[in-house]
């Protein structure tokens, strides 16, 4: 982005104002032009940086940076990553799972958690629950219980570390 037109406009405005004050004012305006040009460029750069910070907030996780190339600012846009396309797969109908039985040691109490799903998954969960005649909550409880039972069968002993059929599990520092 070329700031020269903005700086030239300021220089012209200063010259017009100095004309009204006579020869001394014109001489003073000429002496002030160079320091004001630097201050004007810095002020414009700060304003651009603040504006791009606001744009970046709305663009997150993407960003817009203002960089100087010589004396002129340049915008560098980093677009947010594109969402991975979801591929619908033709799957055989899932067997109807039996109602979820209480886990050993469960005292029958319930706990509330906040669970946020992307909109496209939420819609699919609602559809799946509707097909099975369940509430979304009941469907999610069943899905979690099934996943936990499936994971328990494939998990190796030793606090979750080791090799499974699909990959490694454990902790990394």
C-alpha positions as CSV (number, residue, x, y, z in Angstrom):
1,X,0.0,0.0,0.0
2,X,1.5,3.3,-1.0
3,X,1.2,6.0,1.7
4,X,2.7,8.7,-0.6
5,X,-0.7,10.2,-1.6
6,X,-1.7,10.6,2.0
7,X,1.6,12.2,2.9
8,X,1.4,14.5,-0.1
9,X,-2.1,15.6,0.9
10,X,-0.9,16.5,4.4
11,X,2.0,18.5,2.8
12,X,-0.4,20.4,0.5
13,X,-2.7,21.2,3.5
14,X,0.2,22.5,5.5
15,X,1.4,24.7,2.5
16,X,-2.2,26.1,2.1
17,X,-2.3,26.9,5.8
18,X,1.2,28.5,5.7
19,X,0.2,30.8,2.8
20,X,-2.2,32.6,5.0
21,X,0.5,33.5,7.5
22,X,3.0,35.0,5.1
23,X,6.7,34.3,4.4
24,X,7.7,33.3,8.0
25,X,4.9,30.8,8.1
26,X,5.9,29.3,4.7
27,X,9.5,28.9,5.9
28,X,8.4,27.2,9.1
29,X,6.1,24.9,7.1
30,X,9.0,23.9,4.8
31,X,11.1,23.1,7.9
32,X,8.3,21.1,9.5
33,X,7.5,19.0,6.3
34,X,10.2,16.4,6.7
35,X,9.6,15.6,10.4
36,X,5.8,15.6,9.9
37,X,6.2,13.2,6.9
38,X,7.8,10.6,9.2
39,X,5.2,11.2,12.0
40,X,2.4,10.9,9.5
41,X,3.7,7.6,8.1
42,X,4.1,6.2,11.6
43,X,0.6,7.3,12.6
44,X,-0.9,5.8,9.4
45,X,1.0,2.5,10.0
46,X,-0.3,2.3,13.6
47,X,-3.8,2.9,12.4
48,X,-3.5,0.2,9.8
49,X,-2.0,-2.2,12.3
50,X,-4.9,-1.6,14.7
51,X,-7.4,-2.1,12.0
52,X,-5.8,-5.4,10.9
53,X,-5.8,-6.6,14.5
54,X,-9.6,-6.2,14.5
55,X,-9.9,-8.0,11.2
56,X,-7.7,-10.8,12.5
57,X,-10.1,-11.3,15.5
58,X,-12.9,-11.8,13.0
59,X,-10.8,-14.0,10.8
60,X,-9.3,-16.3,13.5
61,X,-7.7,-18.8,13.1
62,X,-6.5,-16.8,10.0
63,X,-4.7,-13.5,10.3
64,X,-3.8,-10.3,8.6
65,X,-0.3,-8.8,9.3
66,X,1.0,-5.4,8.4
67,X,4.7,-5.5,7.4
68,X,7.0,-2.8,6.2
69,X,8.8,-3.2,2.9
70,X,11.1,-0.2,2.6
71,X,8.9,2.7,3.7
72,X,5.6,1.2,2.6
73,X,3.3,-1.1,4.5
74,X,2.2,-4.4,3.0
75,X,-0.6,-6.7,4.0
76,X,0.1,-10.4,4.5
77,X,-3.1,-12.5,4.7
78,X,-3.0,-16.0,6.2
79,X,-6.3,-17.6,5.4
80,X,-7.9,-20.0,8.0
81,X,-7.4,-23.7,7.1
82,X,-10.2,-25.0,4.8
83,X,-12.5,-27.4,6.6
84,X,-11.9,-31.0,5.7
85,X,-14.6,-32.2,3.4
86,X,-16.8,-34.8,4.9
87,X,-17.3,-37.9,2.8
88,X,-20.5,-39.7,3.1
89,X,-19.9,-43.4,3.1
90,X,-22.5,-46.0,2.4
91,X,-22.5,-48.1,5.5
92,X,-24.7,-51.0,6.4
93,X,-27.3,-50.2,9.0
94,X,-25.9,-50.4,12.5
95,X,-27.4,-53.1,14.7
96,X,-29.8,-51.7,17.3
97,X,-27.8,-51.5,20.5
98,X,-29.5,-52.6,23.7
99,X,-30.3,-49.9,26.3
100,X,-27.3,-48.8,28.2
101,X,-26.9,-50.7,31.5
102,X,-25.4,-48.9,34.5
103,X,-21.6,-49.4,34.7
104,X,-20.3,-51.5,37.6
105,X,-19.9,-49.4,40.7
106,X,-22.3,-46.7,39.4
107,X,-24.7,-45.4,42.0
108,X,-27.3,-44.4,39.5
109,X,-26.5,-40.7,39.7
110,X,-26.0,-38.5,36.7
111,X,-23.6,-35.7,36.0
112,X,-24.0,-32.7,33.7
113,X,-21.4,-31.7,31.2
114,X,-21.2,-29.1,28.5
115,X,-20.6,-30.6,25.1
116,X,-20.1,-28.5,22.0
117,X,-20.4,-30.1,18.5
118,X,-19.8,-28.5,15.2
119,X,-23.2,-27.7,13.5
120,X,-22.8,-30.4,10.8
121,X,-22.2,-33.1,13.5
122,X,-25.1,-31.8,15.7
123,X,-27.5,-32.2,12.8
124,X,-26.3,-35.7,12.1
125,X,-26.6,-36.7,15.8
126,X,-30.1,-35.3,15.9
127,X,-31.0,-37.3,12.7
128,X,-29.5,-40.5,14.1
129,X,-31.3,-40.1,17.5
130,X,-34.6,-39.5,15.6
131,X,-34.2,-42.6,13.5
132,X,-33.8,-44.7,16.7
133,X,-36.6,-42.9,18.5
134,X,-34.3,-41.6,21.2
135,X,-33.6,-38.2,22.6
136,X,-30.3,-36.6,21.6
137,X,-29.1,-37.1,25.2
138,X,-30.0,-40.8,25.4
139,X,-28.4,-41.3,22.0
140,X,-25.1,-39.6,23.1
141,X,-25.1,-41.7,26.4
142,X,-25.4,-44.8,24.3
143,X,-22.7,-43.8,21.9
144,X,-20.3,-42.9,24.7
145,X,-21.0,-46.2,26.5
146,X,-20.5,-48.2,23.3
147,X,-17.3,-46.4,22.6
148,X,-16.0,-47.0,26.1
149,X,-16.9,-50.7,25.9
150,X,-15.2,-51.0,22.5
151,X,-12.1,-49.1,23.7
152,X,-11.8,-51.2,26.8
153,X,-11.7,-54.4,24.7
154,X,-8.9,-53.2,22.5
155,X,-6.8,-51.3,25.2
156,X,-3.6,-53.0,26.4
157,X,-2.7,-53.2,30.1
158,X,-0.3,-50.7,31.6
159,X,-2.1,-47.4,32.1
160,X,-3.0,-47.0,28.5
161,X,0.5,-47.2,27.0
162,X,1.4,-49.7,24.4
163,X,0.5,-50.8,20.9
164,X,-3.1,-51.3,19.7
165,X,-4.2,-52.7,16.4
166,X,-4.6,-49.2,14.9
167,X,-1.6,-47.3,16.3
168,X,0.3,-46.2,19.4
169,X,-1.3,-44.8,22.5
170,X,0.3,-43.0,25.4
171,X,1.7,-39.7,26.4
172,X,4.4,-37.5,24.8
173,X,6.4,-34.7,26.3
